[in-house]
Amino acid sequence: MRANKLRLGLFVAPFHPLNDNPTLCMERDLQLAEFAESIGLEEYWFGEHHSGGIEISASPELMIAAAAQRTSRIRLGSGVISLPYHNPFNTAQRIAQLDHLTRGRLMFGAGPGLLTADAHMRGQDAREARDKLGQGLDVITRLLRGEWVTEKSSWYDLQDAHCHLLPAQRDLEVCVASLFSPNGGTLAAKYNGGMLCLAATSPDGFDTLSANWQVACDAAAKLGRSMDPGVIRCATDIHIAETRDAAMDQVRKGFATNQQYFLNQSGHLPDSPAHYTLEHLIERGEAVIGTPEDAIAQIRRLEEKVPGFGCLLLFDKNWAGTADKQRSLEMMMRYVLPEINGDNASRYQSFDWQHQNREPFFGRMMEGAQRAIDKHAAEQAKDKK
């Protein structure tokens, strides 16, 4: 049995087809947050993107604020705020206010910005993004602690900057995007935060998962701290149904639509993942399209890399329609998480114990019934006398 229970969450970039109504797309994302809470998911993350036409959420903060009005328990995260795109003072102010609007349910996820096109439109050099992530995160965390900051860099100039409104949470969780480089693990350790492993089951991401976790542990040790694997989120593609064939039928059309987006970005590269078929992704372990047993096997693979990792984040790429997606999530909560967390272990033990003792238990039950029959017969005979 796990020392800490695995949590389940959703990572919503989001991905929406070009021919769909964008207003209704965002509405479905918010409705999905309501559904996720209703069946017990614990985390819901919104992304930030500014180009490409598919990932249409430019502000995770706005989506979180809207979702906070429709939910009451599920934790809501920015997955992620691209720090180089924003003045760190403004980001800190928005995060502090948003933590109050969510009643202390906010998770602050930060990253360098994934799409080079987003940086290009701002006249930024995407190659500097990771350095700016570190700079911005340093300033923001200081501001959120109540410090006053006077600091100048190539992309911000702060004078006596401070948050006159601090977050509702005293220990607001900070999470850093981690893909292939050790940068995410180093920053997570530095700020005593979590890691968003957004390429956990891609071949390169899976291969570096243990290494990046070790980087975080080593960096934390130098600071006199230890890393808790419960702060690690591993993100992947999983869709399950009663049978593998049913699951494949449910996602095939949506997957093909989604691949057009990646072909648009990297189709010119012969080895681009955009050329992979659904079967190829399944074969190499990057995606699970199958049954609860397949999902359990994938989680076990991840546990070998990072034992006790805290949360499994499912990418919502709209491969399946709403009803099939909801059914998949229900099956994850009903059959997959209980198996991983050992929630039913005592029930199985009691079931087996009852089976092992069925002969004496049943015999005593029959003896008791016979005693009652004999007693009644004796009383009837006595009355007749």
N, C-alpha and C positions, 0 to 999 in steps of 0.2 A: 504494500500500500504506500502511496506517495506521502512524503512528509508534509507537502503542501498540495492542496487541491489545484488541479488544472482549471483555469478559467477559459471561457469561450467568448470571443468577441468578433466584431465585423470591422473590416477596413474598407471604407467607401471612398474611392478616389474622387469622384465617381466616374464610371464608364457608361456613356449613353449614346445610342446610335444617332447619326447625323440627321436621320429623317424623322426623329421623334420630337414631340412637343417638349421644349426645355422646361417650361413651367410645370408640366405634369411629371417630368422626370425628377425634378427636385422634390415635388410633393411625394412621389413614391419613396424617395430616399428618407424622407421624414416619417412616412408611414411605416417604413421598414424598421426605423428606430423604435417606434411604438411596439411593433410586433416582437422585436428582439427582446425588449424589456418584459413583455408579457409572458414569454416562455423561459426567462431566466438567464439570458446572456448578460454578461457583466460589463462589457466594454463596447464602445461604438466610436470609431475614428473617422473624421472627415479630412479630405485632402485639400491641397491648394495647387491649382494649375491655371495657366493663363493663355495657352495656345494649343493648337491641334484640333479644336472643335469637339472633342469627345469627352475629356475630363473637365466638366463645365463648372466646377465649384472653384471660384476665385478666392473665396474667403471661408476657411473652416470656422472662423469665429462666428460668422453670420449663421451658418448652418447649425452650429452648436447652440447658439442662442435660441434659434427656432425650435430645435429638438428639446431643449430644456423646458420649454413651455408645454410640451406634449408628454413628457416623461417625469418620473419622480425618483427612480432608484438607479438606473443604469448610469455608469460613468461615461463621460463624453470627452473625447480627446481630439486635439489638432494633429492630424497625421499627414503631413506636418506643416507647420508654418515655415516657409522658406525665408530664413532670417536675413540673408543678404539683400532681399528685396525691400526691406522695411527698416526705417529708423528704429534702433533698439528701444529708445524711449517710448515711442508710440506702441510698439509691440508689448512692452511691459505694462503700459496703461490699459491696453485692451484685455490682456490676460487677467489682470487684477479685477477689472470690472466683470469679466465673463465668469470668473470663479464665484462671484456673488450671485450672478444670474442663474447659475447652475446649482446654487445652494451647496457649494463645496464639492461638486462632482467632477470638476475639470481635471484633465490630464494635459499637461503642456508638452506637446511633441514638437521638436525642432529639427530642421534639416537644412542642407545647403541649396536645395532646389534641384530637381532632377532634369527638367527639360531645358536644354541649351537655348531653345527658341525664346523661353521666358526671359532668360538673362540678356539675350540679344536685343529684345525690344526695350530693355532698360539701359542699353549701352554698356552692359557689364561684361567682364571677362569671366566666363563660366569656370575657367581654370583656377580662379581665385576664390571660388565659392566656399570651399572647406575652411580656408583660413578665416573668411568672414564669418562663417558659422561659429567658429571658436571665439572670435572677438565679440560677436553679438550676444552669444550665450553668456559670456562672462559679464557683460554689462547688464543684461536683462535679469540674471539671477541676483546680482547685487541690488538692483533697483527693487526687485520683489521682496528682498529681505529688509527693505527700508533704508538702504544706504543712499547717500547723496553722491552723485557722480559728476565730475568735471573731467572730460576726456575728449580728445580730438583724434580722428583718424581720416583716412582717405575718403570715407563715405558717411561720416557723421561728425557732428560737433556739438557736444553737450556741455552746458554750463549750469552748475547747481541743479542738475536734473534729479528729480526724486518722484516717487509715487505718493501722492497725497492720499490715495486710497490703496491700501494693501490688500492682498488676496484674502478671501474668507478662510482658506486653509493655512495653517501655520507651516505645514510641510507639503506644499504643493508639489506633486510629483512631476519631475522633468524627465522626458524621454528623448533620446537622440536616435535619429535614423541610422541604421547600420546595414550596409549592403556587402561590399567586398573588402573595403579598406579597413585598417585598424582604427581609423579616426573616430568612429562612433563609439567603440568600446572605451577608448581613452577618455573621451568627453563624458561618457556616462559615469565612469569612475570618478572623474574630477568633480562632478557635481552631484555625486551620490544619487544618480538617477537610473533610469531604465534604458533598455535597448529595444528599438523597433527593428527587428531583423526582417526586412522586407523582401529578401531574396533567399529565405531560409531553405527552400527546397529546389531552387535552381541548382544545376550542377556546381557552378563556382561558389554560389552562396552557401550551399550545403557543405562543401569541402572546407570553407573557411569559418564555418559556424563555431567549431570548437576553438580554433585559433583566436578568433576575435573575442570570444568569451574569456579565454585565458589572458588576452591582452588587458581586458577590463579588470580581471581579478588581480593581475600583477600590478597594474596602475593603482588600484585601490589599496593594495597591501603597502605600497610605498607611502601612501597617505595615512597609514595606520587604520585602515578600514577593511572590511570584507564585503564582497558582492553577494547579494542574495539572488539566487536563480529565479526567485519569484517575480523579479522585475523584468525578466526577459520575455518579449513577445515574439513568437515565430509566426510569420505570415505565409500563407500558402493558398492554393486553389483546391477546394474540396466540394464536390457535389455528390450526394448519395441518394439512392432510391432503394426500392425493394430488391431490384436486380441490377446487374451491371448494364444489361441491354437497355433497360428502362432509363437508367441514368444517362447513358450515351444519347439516346433519342431526345432526351429533354434539353441537352446542352448543345447539340451539334450545330444548330442554326445560329444560336447566339455566339458561339465560339467563332464561327466563320466570319460573322459581322465584326467581332472584336479584333480578329487578326488583321482586318483591313487597316485598322488604326496603326498597328505595329509595322505592317508592310509600308505604310505611308511614311514612317519615320526611318526604317532601316532595311527596307526591301532591296536596296541596292547592294547590300552586303551578302555574299553567298552563304555565310555561316550564321546569318541572323536568325534568332528564334522565331521571327515572323514567318519563316518558311516551314516551321514544324507543324505536323498534323496533331490532332488531339491524341491519336494513338501513340505518337512519338513522345509527347509530354508525359503520358501515363507510363510508358515503358521506361523512361529515364528517371521516373520518380518525382517529377516536378509537379504533377497534378494528380489528384485522385478523382476519378469519375467511376463510382461503383457502389459498394454496399457499406454498411456500418463496419463490417470486418476490415474492409480496405482502409477506411479512415483510421481505425484503431492501429493497424499496421504502420501507417504513415506517422502517427504520433509516436509510436515506439521507436521508429527510426530517429526522430528528432530528439527523443529522450536519451538516446545513445550519445548524441553529440553534446547536448546540454542537459544533464540529468536534473529533473525537477524544474524545468523551465515553467514560467508562471502562467502564460496565456497563449492559446492558439487563436490567431487572428485569421479569419476567412476573408479572402478578397471577394468583394462583390463586384463582379465584372458584367453582371447581367447576362450571363450565358443562358440561364434558365428563366422562364416566365415566373410571375409572382407566386402562383399557387405551388409550382414545383420547388421553387426556392424556399418557400416557407416550410414545405414538407421536409425538405432536406435539413433545414435548421432544426425542426422538431425531432427528427431522427438523431441528429447529433446530440441533442440534449437528452433524449430518452434512452438511447442505446450506447452511444460512444463515450460520453463523459462519465457515466456511471461505471463503465468497465475500466476506464483509465484510472479513476479515482477510488475504485474499490467500494463504491457506495452500497453495493448489494452483497458484499462479502459475508456479512453476518446473516443475511437472509439465506444465502446458499448453504452456509454452515448449518443453519436450523433445518433447512429442507433435507439436507443429507442425513442429519442426526435423526430426524423423524423417520426417514426411510430405513436407516440401520436398525431402528427399534420398533419397526412396524408390527412384527409378530407379537412381542409381549404387550405392546400398547393396545393392539387390536384385541388380543386375548383378554386383557383386563376389562376393556370396554364391554365385550360380550359377557364376561363373567358378571359384571355389574348389572347388565340388562337381565341376565338370567336370575340373579338374586332378587331383582325387583319383581320378576314374574313369579318366582317361587313364594315370595312374601305375600303377594296379592292372592295367590292360590290358597295359601294357608289361612289368610284372613277370611276368605270366602267360605272355606270349609268350617272354620270356627263359628261363623255366623249361622250356618245351617244347623249346627248343633243347638 
